Amino acid sequence: MTQHPNWTKIQIKPGSTKSLIDLFAEPEEFKITTVCEEACCPNLPECWGKGTATFMLLGDTCTRGCRYCSVKKGIPEPPDPNEPGDLAETIQKMNAKYIVLTMVDRDDLIDAGVSHIMDTVNSIKRINPTTKIELLVGDLNGEPELIKEVAQSNINVFSHNIETVERLYPKLRPQGSYQRALKVLREAKKTGCQTKTSLIAGMGETTDEVLSFLKDIKTIEVDIFTSGQYLRPSQNQAPVIKHRSPEWFEFIEQQAEMLGIKSKCGPLVRSSYMAETLYK
């Protein structure tokens, strides 16, 4: 069994998850899904302790089969028409100032779920007009009109995670495309919104490939970049190839910043970690 370095381990403080656990103690009232739980995020105690979370839209079952992801795969249920309103009420109860919305891929839907996403954004803004929204979407099948519709909605940051380097896409993201992921961010940027992406380290990439990745996202004018260490959720996912050191992440962050990309990199960083700070 692979030994995890100390820098990939977190200390859970007593009561650190109290805030949102109390909020979600009424499942019959708030039927919502957080990617914090579904993706086994290591920062869950810290973020939930502060009353912040990343919410996952369109259910908890994804139509794609990325080799590193712990989210359920299969045939999803139809979108829940109550989700936009339920989530808007939850955010109001949280009194959240900044939230991240993400989604499972919904290749079963004609519009990839965009109409449901727009309903959710509008519902949130209707009763939480000052709440800032970061929207982390799938590749929306690379459709320019769908990308434009989302990017021009009432959001503050448009995010799409490229996740890994181009060479590893066939192995780790067989239903995805590196070039299509770049296209999503490029099309979104054309609308003038802030764009953001992320790379998961330790899945077999080389440092030179990561530096090339940074040049690629600079070319399409990505504003914000994050990177963290891959931690295998279970034996069902791809193995960890390399544990990157804190010094390595510091180097990558410096390289991104030198290119003019606002960045946060570290072993336990995830794409929505410290999202509000990076937006500012």
FIZATOR-810782 format. One record per residue: residue in one letter; chain; z, x, y of N, C-alpha, C, O, CB in turn. Coordinates in pm, whole numbers, plus 50000, padded with zeros to 5 digits. Last residue first. Glycine has a CB too. Layout:
<rs>
A/A/Z/X/Y/Z/X/Y/Z/X/Y/Z/X/Y/Z/X/Y
...
</rs>
This chain:
<rs>
K/A/49431/48879/53774/49467/48910/53912/49400/49039/53957/49419/49082/54071/49619/48921/53927
Y/A/49357/48906/53507/49277/48821/53595/49305/48854/53741/49213/48856/53823/49307/48672/53568
L/A/49559/49062/53404/49425/49119/53414/49336/49037/53507/49251/49091/53576/49362/49128/53275
T/A/49773/48880/53418/49780/49006/53492/49642/49067/53510/49610/49119/53617/49873/49105/53419
E/A/49690/48679/53243/49704/48648/53386/49707/48775/53470/49649/48780/53579/49832/48567/53411
A/A/49696/48811/52994/49571/48762/53050/49580/48737/53200/49488/48770/53275/49529/48636/52981
M/A/49868/48940/52821/49876/48971/52964/49751/48923/53039/49707/48987/53135/49895/49123/52984
Y/A/49647/48879/52557/49775/48939/52598/49768/48980/52745/49674/49047/52787/49809/49061/52509
S/A/49413/48787/52453/49476/48703/52554/49609/48759/52603/49678/48695/52683/49497/48565/52499
S/A/49340/48991/52270/49250/48956/52381/49316/48871/52489/49279/48882/52606/49131/48882/52327
R/A/49622/49211/52222/49525/49114/52173/49451/49057/52294/49496/49073/52407/49593/49001/52090
V/A/49792/49512/52156/49721/49429/52254/49624/49336/52180/49554/49378/52088/49644/49517/52357
L/A/49918/49693/51996/49952/49551/51977/49885/49458/52078/49918/49340/52085/50101/49534/51985
P/A/49800/49945/52071/49805/49900/51932/49830/49752/51913/49771/49690/51825/49911/49974/51861
G/A/49591/49895/52364/49712/49942/52298/49720/49885/52159/49653/49786/52129/49837/49905/52379
C/A/49452/49827/52683/49433/49871/52545/49565/49924/52489/49641/49990/52560/49323/49979/52535
K/A/49297/49666/52933/49429/49677/52873/49409/49708/52725/49355/49626/52651/49514/49546/52894
S/A/49096/49701/53235/49122/49711/53092/49270/49713/53056/49355/49755/53134/49058/49835/53038
K/A/48812/49649/53433/48956/49632/53426/48997/49621/53279/48940/49541/53206/49003/49506/53507
I/A/48565/49883/53466/48602/49764/53391/48754/49756/53384/48819/49849/53333/48540/49765/53248
G/A/48465/50117/53570/48488/50007/53662/48522/49876/53594/48511/49770/53654/48369/49988/53746
L/A/48455/50331/53412/48329/50258/53426/48343/50139/53521/48246/50069/53549/48280/50210/53289
M/A/48717/50401/53408/48624/50491/53478/48488/50426/53499/48416/50460/53592/48608/50620/53399
E/A/48815/50204/53240/48850/50198/53383/48757/50287/53465/48722/50253/53578/48996/50241/53405
A/A/48717/50301/52997/48671/50171/53048/48697/50161/53199/48611/50115/53274/48742/50056/52973
Q/A/48860/50539/52977/48714/50542/52980/48657/50412/53036/48561/50414/53113/48657/50569/52840
Q/A/49123/50442/52965/49081/50528/53077/48929/50531/53091/48876/50528/53201/49135/50670/53059
E/A/49113/50309/52721/49141/50235/52844/49095/50314/52966/49036/50258/53059/49291/50202/52854
I/A/49071/50525/52550/48968/50422/52562/48988/50339/52689/48891/50305/52756/48970/50330/52438
F/A/49316/50664/52588/49188/50728/52620/49078/50623/52640/49000/50632/52735/49149/50826/52507
E/A/49497/50476/52491/49507/50518/52630/49376/50582/52676/49330/50559/52788/49624/50617/52649
F/A/49421/50472/52224/49401/50352/52306/49409/50385/52456/49335/50328/52536/49505/50245/52271
W/A/49503/50730/52155/49362/50693/52143/49333/50571/52231/49233/50567/52302/49324/50663/51995
E/A/49778/50712/52190/49702/50805/52274/49552/50771/52271/49484/50783/52372/49724/50950/52228
P/A/49854/50537/51990/49866/50493/52130/49785/50582/52224/49731/50535/52324/50012/50494/52172
S/A/49599/50566/51727/49725/50602/51793/49732/50545/51934/49629/50509/51991/49740/50754/51798
R/A/49475/50351/51473/49452/50426/51597/49585/50449/51669/49672/50362/51671/49352/50349/51689
H/A/49446/50363/51143/49543/50323/51244/49523/50412/51367/49550/50532/51364/49691/50333/51190
K/A/49156/50262/50965/49226/50367/51040/49326/50305/51136/49295/50207/51204/49126/50457/51116
I/A/49094/50046/50806/49031/50175/50778/49107/50288/50845/49120/50397/50789/48885/50175/50824
V/A/49243/49775/50653/49250/49864/50769/49188/49998/50728/49227/50057/50627/49398/49882/50819
P/A/49022/49553/50469/49133/49648/50481/49129/49724/50614/49025/49734/50679/49130/49746/50366
A/A/48950/49205/50526/48905/49344/50518/49023/49439/50537/49115/49409/50613/48797/49371/50625
Q/A/49163/48959/50357/49079/49009/50465/49043/49157/50444/49098/49224/50357/49149/48991/50599
N/A/49334/48903/50155/49206/48833/50154/49111/48881/50261/48992/48850/50259/49229/48685/50170
Q/A/49576/49014/50190/49486/49084/50101/49348/49019/50096/49255/49075/50037/49545/49091/49961
S/A/49621/48953/50547/49657/48937/50407/49557/49015/50322/49464/49076/50375/49660/48787/50365
P/A/49572/49063/50804/49660/48947/50788/49709/48927/50645/49824/48888/50623/49589/48823/50834
R/A/49577/49392/50909/49526/49304/50805/49620/49186/50782/49735/49206/50743/49505/49382/50675
L/A/49532/49461/51232/49640/49452/51135/49600/49349/51031/49589/49230/51061/49776/49414/51204
Y/A/49364/49663/51458/49349/49563/51352/49467/49573/51256/49497/49681/51205/49215/49581/51277
Q/A/49483/49726/51784/49473/49770/51645/49457/49652/51551/49528/49552/51562/49596/49851/51607
G/A/49283/49631/52073/49407/49650/51999/49380/49688/51856/49265/49683/51810/49492/49524/52003
S/A/49154/49590/52400/49137/49642/52265/49273/49665/52201/49366/49713/52266/49054/49774/52266
T/A/48968/49429/52665/49092/49459/52594/49060/49514/52456/48953/49488/52400/49182/49333/52582
F/A/48822/49403/52986/48810/49448/52847/48949/49474/52788/49035/49532/52854/48723/49576/52837
I/A/48640/49241/53245/48769/49269/53182/48749/49303/53035/48668/49240/52966/48865/49149/53196
D/A/48372/49214/53334/48479/49248/53429/48606/49299/53362/48672/49389/53414/48512/49127/53512
V/A/48046/49316/53245/48172/49255/53202/48283/49305/53294/48289/49423/53327/48203/49289/53053
E/A/47775/49392/53300/47872/49366/53408/47995/49287/53364/48044/49201/53438/47805/49291/53519
I/A/47605/49486/53118/47598/49341/53142/47710/49295/53236/47735/49176/53250/47606/49264/53009
T/A/47679/49755/53121/47541/49718/53157/47529/49570/53189/47452/49531/53277/47446/49754/53044
K/A/47934/49743/53016/47917/49778/53156/47779/49735/53205/47765/49685/53316/47938/49929/53179
I/A/47879/49697/52753/47940/49587/52829/47939/49616/52980/47942/49524/53061/48086/49563/52782
D/A/47759/49945/52686/47685/49820/52669/47746/49708/52753/47674/49633/52818/47684/49779/52520
K/A/47965/50124/52729/47845/50133/52813/47763/50004/52805/47706/49959/52904/47758/50254/52770
L/A/48137/50043/52526/48178/50030/52665/48059/50037/52761/48053/49965/52860/48280/50138/52701
F/A/47983/50117/52303/48018/49976/52325/48055/49954/52472/48011/49857/52534/48137/49933/52231
S/A/47999/50391/52328/47869/50327/52344/47886/50178/52372/47814/50119/52453/47782/50348/52219
L/A/48268/50419/52268/48221/50460/52400/48084/50401/52430/48056/50364/52544/48216/50613/52410
V/A/48259/50334/52004/48335/50256/52101/48291/50291/52244/48280/50204/52329/48487/50280/52084
E/A/48109/50536/51889/48056/50399/51889/48130/50311/51989/48069/50224/52052/48065/50338/51749
D/A/48282/50752/51921/48154/50753/51992/48093/50613/51997/48032/50575/52097/48056/50851/51924
T/A/48483/50675/51743/48512/50680/51887/48383/50679/51968/48375/50613/52071/48595/50805/51921
T/A/48365/50439/51496/48393/50575/51543/48422/50570/51692/48388/50473/51759/48274/50672/51512
E/A/48502/50170/51293/48423/50221/51404/48457/50367/51434/48566/50414/51401/48447/50136/51528
G/A/48672/50062/51109/48566/50151/51061/48478/50207/51169/48387/50285/51140/48482/50079/50964
M/A/48872/49916/51218/48798/49852/51110/48679/49935/51062/48596/49887/50985/48749/49717/51156
G/A/49006/50003/51441/49062/50037/51311/48989/49976/51193/49038/49983/51080/49202/49997/51306
A/A/49015/49749/51699/49000/49888/51653/49060/49906/51513/49152/49835/51473/49067/49984/51751
I/A/48831/49497/51839/48938/49523/51744/48917/49662/51685/48812/49688/51626/48943/49412/51632
L/A/48758/49429/52175/48719/49502/52055/48842/49527/51969/48945/49572/52018/48649/49636/52092
S/A/48653/49173/52407/48754/49250/52336/48694/49320/52215/48593/49276/52160/48870/49160/52293
T/A/48578/49054/52745/48552/49070/52602/48657/49162/52541/48739/49222/52612/48411/49126/52578
K/A/48490/48848/53027/48588/48928/52954/48548/48939/52808/48492/48845/52751/48729/48867/52968
T/A/48391/48767/53364/48369/48772/53219/48462/48873/53153/48506/48970/53215/48223/48806/53188
Q/A/48388/48540/53635/48447/48660/53575/48428/48655/53423/48448/48550/53362/48597/48672/53611
C/A/48067/48399/53736/48207/48391/53694/48257/48527/53644/48178/48617/53615/48224/48285/53584
G/A/47797/48394/53800/47890/48450/53897/48036/48447/53857/48122/48487/53935/47875/48379/54024
T/A/47605/48329/53625/47660/48218/53704/47759/48266/53809/47801/48189/53895/47726/48116/53613
K/A/47556/48561/53488/47454/48515/53582/47504/48403/53671/47452/48384/53781/47330/48470/53507
K/A/47758/48575/53302/47771/48653/53426/47670/48610/53531/47695/48621/53651/47755/48802/53396
A/A/47654/48426/53092/47769/48374/53167/47781/48444/53302/47810/48381/53403/47900/48392/53087
E/A/47455/48598/53001/47417/48468/53056/47531/48408/53140/47507/48348/53244/47379/48371/52943
R/A/47616/48812/52910/47515/48834/53015/47477/48702/53082/47467/48695/53205/47390/48902/52956
L/A/47765/48693/52708/47834/48746/52826/47737/48769/52942/47772/48747/53058/47905/48876/52791
V/A/47554/48628/52531/47648/48525/52579/47715/48571/52708/47720/48496/52806/47755/48495/52471
K/A/47438/48879/52478/47362/48777/52551/47454/48670/52609/47435/48626/52723/47257/48713/52459
L/A/47631/48999/52322/47602/49056/52455/47529/48953/52541/47555/48941/52661/47517/49185/52442
A/A/47602/48833/52100/47730/48836/52171/47712/48893/52312/47769/48843/52409/47834/48919/52092
R/A/47346/48901/52019/47371/48765/52066/47502/48758/52144/47511/48685/52242/47373/48667/51948
Q/A/47389/49162/51938/47302/49138/52052/47320/48997/52108/47309/48975/52228/47157/49161/52013
Y/A/47558/49113/51716/47604/49195/51829/47521/49166/51953/47576/49147/52062/47597/49344/51794
S/A/47604/48811/51557/47504/48910/51600/47557/48983/51723/47597/48920/51822/47367/48842/51631
G/A/47735/48644/51262/47726/48673/51404/47618/48775/51432/47548/48820/51341/47859/48722/51456
Q/A/47773/48626/51000/47708/48511/51063/47693/48529/51214/47644/48441/51284/47787/48384/51034
P/A/47910/48864/50936/47776/48840/50881/47703/48722/50943/47580/48718/50938/47786/48818/50735
R/A/48102/49062/51046/48067/48935/51110/47927/48892/51065/47836/48884/51147/48072/48948/51266
L/A/48127/49286/50879/48246/49216/50925/48219/49079/50987/48304/48990/50981/48317/49300/51024
K/A/47867/49372/50806/47978/49378/50711/48093/49287/50751/48151/49218/50666/48027/49520/50698
P/A/47704/49341/51031/47663/49282/50902/47776/49276/50800/47781/49185/50718/47548/49361/50844
Y/A/47867/49487/51231/47846/49343/51234/47803/49284/51099/47861/49185/51056/47742/49310/51338
L/A/47885/49760/51242/47974/49691/51150/47953/49539/51146/48017/49470/51066/48116/49720/51185
R/A/47709/49845/51440/47686/49888/51302/47767/49806/51202/47723/49785/51090/47721/50035/51286
E/A/47823/49749/51685/47702/49689/51628/47681/49723/51480/47640/49637/51403/47580/49733/51706
V/A/48183/49707/51671/48061/49777/51712/47940/49723/51634/47956/49659/51530/48076/49930/51690
T/A/48366/49400/51742/48344/49527/51673/48211/49587/51718/48137/49525/51793/48345/49507/51519
E/A/48424/49190/51946/48513/49224/51833/48491/49360/51768/48588/49430/51741/48497/49121/51730
I/A/48336/49031/52150/48235/49096/52066/48301/49148/51937/48237/49148/51832/48166/49213/52142
N/A/48459/48733/52269/48497/48860/52206/48386/48913/52115/48347/48849/52018/48624/48842/52125
H/A/48430/48600/52581/48369/48596/52448/48394/48732/52384/48354/48834/52439/48215/48562/52454
S/A/48541/48411/52859/48564/48520/52764/48490/48494/52634/48487/48382/52583/48715/48537/52737
F/A/48558/48348/53192/48477/48318/53074/48490/48437/52980/48455/48549/53015/48326/48290/53112
V/A/48813/48234/53404/48758/48348/53330/48680/48297/53209/48729/48213/53134/48871/48446/53285
N/A/48852/47988/53524/48867/48109/53604/48809/48232/53538/48760/48323/53605/49013/48132/53634
I/A/48678/47668/53530/48757/47772/53465/48761/47895/53555/48684/47906/53650/48700/47809/53326
N/A/48518/47421/53545/48635/47450/53629/48730/47548/53559/48846/47516/53533/48710/47319/53663
S/A/48190/47556/53459/48294/47453/53462/48415/47502/53541/48413/47611/53598/48337/47414/53317
Q/A/48004/47748/53423/48008/47685/53555/48113/47574/53564/48122/47505/53666/47872/47629/53589
A/A/48030/47820/53157/48062/47919/53260/48075/47858/53398/48149/47909/53482/47956/48027/53262
V/A/47938/47588/53024/48077/47631/53012/48116/47723/53128/48222/47706/53189/48100/47702/52877
E/A/47668/47584/53102/47753/47467/53124/47901/47505/53121/47980/47459/53204/47724/47359/53020
K/A/47576/47834/53011/47579/47805/53155/47673/47688/53185/47748/47692/53283/47437/47774/53207
I/A/47589/47793/52735/47668/47900/52797/47685/47873/52947/47795/47887/53001/47601/48038/52775
L/A/47402/47591/52708/47541/47567/52669/47633/47669/52735/47740/47635/52784/47556/47572/52516
E/A/47171/47724/52796/47217/47605/52867/47362/47571/52835/47437/47528/52922/47128/47486/52833
P/A/47139/47943/52612/47165/47965/52754/47220/47843/52827/47308/47857/52912/47038/48008/52821
E/A/47283/47980/52302/47203/47886/52381/47235/47898/52530/47346/47866/52571/47227/47741/52332
G/A/47420/48125/52112/47337/48199/52207/47252/48110/52296/47157/48158/52358/47248/48293/52135
N/A/47591/47971/51971/47457/47991/51914/47362/48062/52010/47240/48059/51993/47398/47858/51873
L/A/47834/48012/52083/47761/47893/52124/47614/47901/52082/47525/47847/52148/47771/47873/52276
D/A/48008/48212/52010/47881/48253/52071/47791/48136/52111/47683/48158/52167/47807/48342/51976
G/A/48325/48080/52129/48240/48143/52029/48106/48176/52092/48092/48170/52214/48223/48051/51905
V/A/48538/48150/52419/48449/48069/52336/48381/48152/52227/48380/48275/52231/48343/48003/52423
L/A/48805/48119/52608/48753/48215/52511/48670/48139/52409/48724/48071/52322/48868/48295/52441
L/A/48885/48069/52933/48820/48004/52820/48754/48107/52731/48659/48175/52772/48718/47900/52867
E/A/49161/48035/53132/49072/48135/53073/49016/48072/52945/49092/48028/52859/49147/48272/53043
I/A/49263/47858/53412/49217/47850/53274/49126/47966/53239/49026/47992/53307/49145/47718/53250
K/A/49548/47781/53609/49427/47862/53589/49393/47863/53440/49481/47867/53354/49448/48009/53642
T/A/49670/47489/53753/49672/47576/53636/49540/47650/53622/49433/47589/53623/49702/47495/53508
T/A/49650/47303/53951/49670/47442/53993/49673/47540/53875/49679/47661/53895/49799/47455/54072
P/A/49617/47051/53827/49512/47105/53914/49528/47251/53953/49429/47317/53984/49504/47024/54038
N/A/49683/46894/53586/49738/47028/53615/49641/47101/53708/49587/47205/53669/49761/47110/53482
I/A/49545/46666/53547/49691/46651/53568/49761/46784/53593/49881/46789/53617/49753/46583/53446
R/A/49281/46763/53553/49312/46634/53614/49461/46618/53641/49501/46563/53744/49263/46521/53525
K/A/49271/46991/53403/49267/47003/53548/49307/46873/53619/49360/46875/53730/49128/47045/53593
I/A/49274/46880/53144/49380/46970/53188/49387/46976/53340/49495/46966/53398/49358/47111/53131
S/A/49036/46735/53143/49164/46666/53123/49280/46751/53172/49373/46700/53235/49184/46631/52976
N/A/48847/46940/53173/48859/46837/53276/48992/46762/53265/49053/46729/53367/48743/46738/53266
V/A/48887/47082/52934/48905/47148/53063/48928/47045/53173/49017/47060/53257/48783/47237/53097
T/A/48817/46877/52749/48951/46936/52750/48981/47003/52884/49088/46982/52941/48965/47038/52637
D/A/48550/46826/52802/48647/46716/52813/48789/46771/52825/48870/46719/52901/48637/46622/52690
M/A/48448/47080/52739/48443/47031/52878/48540/46915/52900/48605/46908/53004/48300/46988/52913
I/A/48494/47080/52461/48556/47182/52546/48560/47134/52691/48663/47147/52758/48480/47316/52536
H/A/48325/46873/52386/48470/46860/52364/48546/46960/52451/48650/46928/52507/48506/46881/52214
S/A/48077/46983/52451/48120/46859/52516/48270/46838/52501/48336/46791/52594/48045/46738/52457
V/A/48068/47212/52279/48078/47227/52424/48125/47099/52492/48206/47106/52585/47944/47269/52480
G/A/48028/47226/52007/48160/47184/52055/48176/47185/52205/48286/47162/52256/48263/47271/51996
A/A/47768/47280/51948/47866/47384/51915/48006/47351/51967/48093/47438/51972/47821/47517/51972
D/A/47608/47059/51969/47631/47136/52091/47737/47244/52074/47790/47296/52172/47673/47043/52203
I/A/47611/46972/51701/47484/46999/51769/47502/47086/51892/47422/47175/51918/47416/46869/51809
L/A/47836/47120/51469/47814/47030/51583/47688/47070/51659/47661/47189/51678/47936/47032/51677
D/A/47868/47315/51284/47835/47182/51234/47804/47083/51345/47751/46975/51320/47949/47129/51150
D/A/47961/47539/51399/47817/47536/51375/47772/47400/51322/47652/47373/51316/47777/47645/51278
R/A/48205/47608/51562/48168/47476/51509/48016/47467/51497/47950/47398/51574/48224/47362/51600
D/A/48465/47842/51558/48321/47820/51563/48289/47687/51497/48341/47656/51389/48243/47936/51494
V/A/48761/47744/51737/48696/47786/51613/48546/47768/51633/48504/47688/51716/48749/47703/51488
M/A/48866/47868/52059/48807/47768/51972/48768/47829/51838/48745/47950/51827/48684/47704/52039
T/A/49098/47883/52338/48996/47940/52251/48949/47832/52154/48989/47716/52167/49050/48065/52174
L/A/49237/47907/52653/49184/47814/52553/49081/47888/52469/48989/47949/52522/49121/47688/52620
V/A/49522/48012/52816/49399/48056/52751/49361/47951/52647/49444/47910/52565/49417/48198/52684
I/A/49669/47950/53139/49659/47928/52995/49525/47980/52944/49427/47991/53019/49676/47777/52961
Y/A/49902/47962/53392/49780/48026/53340/49778/48006/53189/49873/48041/53120/49774/48181/53377
K/A/50121/47812/53444/50039/47851/53559/49905/47909/53513/49806/47905/53587/50114/47954/53645
A/A/50277/47533/53289/50206/47661/53278/50120/47687/53400/50054/47597/53452/50120/47664/53152
N/A/50463/47342/53226/50452/47385/53364/50383/47520/53371/50422/47609/53446/50591/47393/53430
M/A/50485/47227/52981/50514/47370/52990/50527/47417/53134/50591/47518/53163/50407/47449/52919
K/A/50392/46975/53044/50532/46989/53002/50576/47135/53010/50692/47163/53042/50551/46936/52860
Q/A/50126/47039/53093/50208/46985/53202/50356/47002/53170/50436/47038/53256/50176/46836/53226
I/A/50051/47113/52840/50049/47214/52945/50130/47168/53065/50196/47249/53131/49904/47245/52988
T/A/50072/46863/52713/50154/46977/52669/50163/47083/52777/50271/47136/52804/50096/47038/52541
E/A/49878/46716/52846/50019/46677/52859/50111/46790/52817/50216/46811/52879/50048/46552/52775
A/A/49649/46852/52758/49678/46844/52901/49825/46809/52925/49889/46865/53013/49586/46739/52969
L/A/49663/46800/52485/49679/46937/52534/49712/46938/52682/49795/47018/52727/49553/47019/52507
D/A/49618/46524/52477/49741/46580/52421/49768/46719/52478/49881/46753/52514/49733/46586/52268
G/A/49358/46508/52590/49472/46448/52657/49605/46504/52610/49694/46530/52690/49471/46300/52638
P/A/49203/46656/52396/49204/46690/52540/49325/46635/52613/49389/46707/52689/49079/46637/52606
E/A/49269/46519/52143/49310/46657/52172/49308/46690/52321/49405/46748/52370/49221/46753/52098
N/A/49170/46275/52078/49296/46277/52152/49337/46417/52196/49429/46433/52277/49406/46216/52067
P/A/48948/46317/51922/48927/46266/52058/49054/46265/52142/49046/46256/52265/48870/46126/52051
D/A/48899/46594/51732/49001/46493/51759/48984/46443/51902/49004/46520/51996/49145/46550/51737
P/A/48591/46649/51562/48681/46677/51674/48776/46561/51700/48737/46445/51691/48600/46707/51800
P/A/48603/46613/51200/48542/46584/51330/48640/46615/51443/48761/46609/51422/48498/46435/51337
E/A/48713/46901/51011/48720/46759/51042/48646/46735/51174/48629/46829/51252/48868/46710/51049
P/A/48501/47164/50874/48606/47108/50961/48602/46957/50967/48503/46893/50933/48593/47164/51101
I/A/48467/47338/50587/48405/47226/50657/48512/47158/50742/48605/47099/50687/48339/47125/50556
G/A/48573/47681/50628/48530/47567/50549/48460/47463/50633/48401/47494/50737/48648/47505/50480
K/A/48862/47886/50675/48718/47869/50675/48682/47746/50592/48753/47711/50497/48647/47995/50620
K/A/49145/47951/50888/49085/47884/50772/48934/47870/50789/48883/47847/50898/49148/47746/50752
V/A/49202/48277/51020/49182/48134/51045/49109/48072/50926/49019/48135/50869/49103/48111/51177
S/A/49209/48547/50985/49294/48467/50897/49281/48316/50920/49342/48237/50848/49437/48508/50915
C/A/48943/48787/50980/49012/48676/51045/49089/48591/50945/49041/48565/50835/48914/48591/51120
Y/A/48772/48974/50884/48903/49022/50929/48994/48908/50976/49111/48932/51008/48886/49122/51042
R/A/48522/48870/50826/48599/48931/50717/48742/48973/50755/48823/49002/50667/48527/49050/50668
C/A/48419/48549/50924/48444/48687/50965/48548/48748/50871/48650/48686/50840/48493/48694/51113
G/A/48268/48304/50857/48352/48377/50764/48371/48522/50801/48344/48611/50720/48295/48368/50628
R/A/48258/47976/51020/48208/48111/50992/48310/48188/50907/48423/48143/50887/48180/48188/51123
T/A/48374/47742/51085/48255/47734/51000/48197/47872/50967/48098/47882/50894/48150/47649/51068
C/A/48731/47703/51069/48612/47764/51128/48494/47757/51030/48512/47765/50909/48640/47911/51167
T/A/48993/47488/51143/48902/47533/51038/48770/47579/51099/48706/47504/51172/48876/47420/50935
D/A/49155/47357/51317/49203/47487/51268/49115/47543/51157/49156/47634/51085/49346/47474/51218
G/A/49020/47195/51619/49078/47202/51486/49119/47342/51446/49119/47435/51527/48982/47150/51386
L/A/48927/47224/51881/48835/47179/51776/48888/47200/51635/48810/47221/51541/48705/47251/51790
L/A/49104/47506/52026/49040/47376/52029/48956/47350/51904/48920/47442/51831/48953/47364/52151
M/A/49408/47665/52055/49281/47664/51984/49225/47523/51976/49291/47432/51925/49296/47723/51844
F/A/49578/47828/52320/49555/47708/52240/49416/47709/52179/49319/47749/52243/49574/47583/52326
T/A/49812/48071/52368/49669/48048/52364/49643/47931/52270/49683/47935/52153/49591/48177/52317
A/A/50099/48053/52588/50034/48053/52457/49884/48038/52474/49835/47998/52580/50089/47940/52369
T/A/50430/48088/52729/50285/48095/52740/50225/48099/52600/50290/48141/52505/50240/48218/52823
G/A/50706/48121/52744/50650/47989/52764/50500/47988/52784/50447/47898/52848/50714/47924/52880
K/A/50812/48357/52678/50785/48339/52820/50724/48201/52849/50694/48169/52964/50692/48449/52870
G/A/50821/48340/52405/50948/48349/52475/50933/48330/52625/51029/48292/52693/51012/48482/52448
W/A/50555/48355/52346/50620/48225/52335/50754/48224/52406/50796/48122/52461/50638/48187/52189
C/A/50519/48633/52392/50449/48534/52473/50516/48398/52467/50533/48332/52569/50305/48522/52429
E/A/50695/48754/52202/50702/48786/52345/50640/48676/52430/50700/48630/52527/50631/48919/52372
P/A/50619/48638/51951/50756/48625/52004/50765/48650/52154/50834/48577/52225/50847/48722/51932
L/A/50332/48706/51937/50381/48568/51945/50523/48558/52000/50547/48477/52089/50374/48504/51808
N/A/50209/48945/51901/50277/48925/52029/50336/48785/52043/50386/48750/52150/50181/48950/52141
P/A/50068/48945/51665/50195/49017/51668/50273/48998/51797/50391/49030/51803/50170/49163/51648
C/A/49920/48645/51540/49928/48742/51650/50065/48810/51653/50167/48743/51645/49901/48673/51784
C/A/49788/48488/51338/49901/48578/51306/49919/48684/51414/49933/48802/51381/49879/48645/51170
A/A/49606/48296/51399/49555/48432/51388/49665/48535/51364/49639/48655/51368/49480/48469/51513
E/A/49769/48067/51410/49657/48071/51318/49605/48213/51295/49564/48246/51184/49545/47984/51369
E/A/49959/48127/51616/50000/48109/51477/49885/48129/51381/49899/48199/51280/50060/47971/51458
C/A/49791/48162/51837/49903/48255/51815/49948/48250/51669/49973/48353/51607/50021/48221/51909
V/A/49636/47949/51860/49576/48061/51789/49682/48168/51762/49664/48253/51675/49458/48120/51871
T/A/49789/47636/51803/49786/47760/51880/49723/47869/51795/49750/47880/51676/49929/47803/51924
T/A/49713/47294/51826/49706/47415/51744/49707/47536/51835/49633/47541/51933/49579/47413/51656
I/A/49891/46979/51848/49806/47084/51900/49813/47206/51810/49904/47221/51728/49848/47121/52043
K/A/50018/46701/51897/49944/46753/51782/49844/46856/51830/49726/46825/51852/49872/46637/51705
F/A/50295/46589/52011/50202/46692/52056/50133/46755/51935/50185/46851/51878/50274/46799/52140
E/A/50429/46391/51868/50393/46367/52008/50287/46466/52057/50199/46429/52135/50517/46377/52097
E/A/50476/46484/51621/50413/46353/51628/50369/46321/51770/50283/46236/51792/50509/46245/51578
P/A/50611/46722/51671/50471/46726/51628/50401/46592/51637/50280/46586/51657/50463/46776/51489
E/A/50827/46837/51844/50792/46696/51837/50646/46683/51795/50564/46637/51875/50817/46626/51972
A/A/50864/47098/51880/50954/47035/51783/50925/46887/51767/50989/46819/51687/51099/47055/51825
F/A/50728/47241/52066/50651/47191/51952/50738/47125/51847/50691/47097/51736/50573/47305/51890
L/A/50931/47311/52243/50824/47225/52289/50751/47161/52173/50715/47043/52178/50726/47304/52375
D/A/51084/47485/52091/51144/47360/52138/51035/47261/52179/51045/47141/52152/51239/47388/52257
I/A/50894/47684/52068/50941/47617/51947/51005/47485/51984/50984/47384/51916/51040/47706/51868
L/A/50870/47773/52328/50764/47690/52272/50803/47625/52142/50749/47520/52108/50640/47771/52252
S/A/51139/47895/52361/51073/47808/52458/50969/47716/52395/50979/47594/52408/51008/47891/52563
K/A/51219/48067/52144/51284/47938/52169/51201/47843/52256/51192/47724/52226/51417/47962/52236
T/A/51155/48313/52060/51053/48210/52046/51105/48072/52085/51038/47971/52061/51002/48207/51904
S/A/51378/48473/52101/51256/48506/52173/51148/48400/52162/51057/48396/52245/51203/48636/52124
G/A/51623/48451/51975/51588/48349/52073/51456/48372/52143/51424/48298/52236/51694/48340/52174
P/A/51653/48799/51929/51709/48666/51903/51672/48569/52014/51688/48599/52132/51862/48674/51889
K/A/51341/48974/51922/51473/48955/51980/51523/48813/51951/51445/48718/51948/51470/48981/52133
I/A/51165/49171/51712/51184/49031/51749/51327/49010/51797/51422/49028/51721/51152/48937/51629
Q/A/50967/49444/51763/51106/49403/51751/51118/49259/51798/51085/49228/51912/51200/49497/51833
I/A/50680/49542/51573/50744/49483/51690/50887/49444/51660/50922/49416/51545/50667/49362/51739
K/A/50462/49809/51484/50571/49718/51450/50638/49667/51576/50651/49740/51674/50673/49786/51358
T/A/50288/50005/51539/50229/49874/51507/50335/49771/51471/50303/49659/51433/50130/49888/51390
W/A/50429/50237/51573/50377/50173/51694/50305/50040/51665/50266/49970/51759/50283/50268/51764
N/A/50491/50329/51319/50595/50259/51396/50538/50184/51515/50591/50080/51555/50698/50358/51444
P/A/50217/50261/51092/50291/50346/51187/50390/50263/51268/50374/50142/51283/50194/50418/51281
H/A/50230/50127/50767/50200/50100/50907/50282/50192/50997/50403/50201/50981/50227/49953/50941
Q/A/50082/50237/50472/50201/50237/50556/50161/50215/50702/50067/50278/50752/50279/50371/50540
T/A/49914/50054/50223/49904/50131/50345/50032/50121/50428/50083/50011/50451/49785/50086/50427
M/A/50000/50085/49880/50000/50000/50000/50000/50088/50125/50075/50185/50134/50123/49904/50000
</rs>
